[in-house]
């Protein structure tokens, strides 16, 4: 996190230096409007808008990831419950087999004694 902040700070300083060095007045046309404005102001506004757009895209990505994590957590919980159910059925089946083996052995024991 700190590394990203340092890089962002260095980039902001470079943009500010660039804007100050290019501070002449320029004519800007946008849609139906025309402006005479400092080139430095245009550069700083463009950089700020770019930063805001990147920030918004980052927030959207974080929201999508949080929703995905929530969905995956629900799926994991469901699969864990299903796994527990199947393990219980396996144990019941094993116990049933053990009882059948014991019954079978007891029947064979009786046949041997007769």
Secondary structure, DSSP 8 states (H G I E B T S, - for coil): -HHHHHHHHHHHHHHHHHHHHT--EEEEEETTEEEEEEHHHHHHHHHHHHHHHHHHHHHHHHHHHHHHHHHHHHHHHHHHHHHHHHHHHHHHHHHHHHHHHHHHHHHHHHHHH-
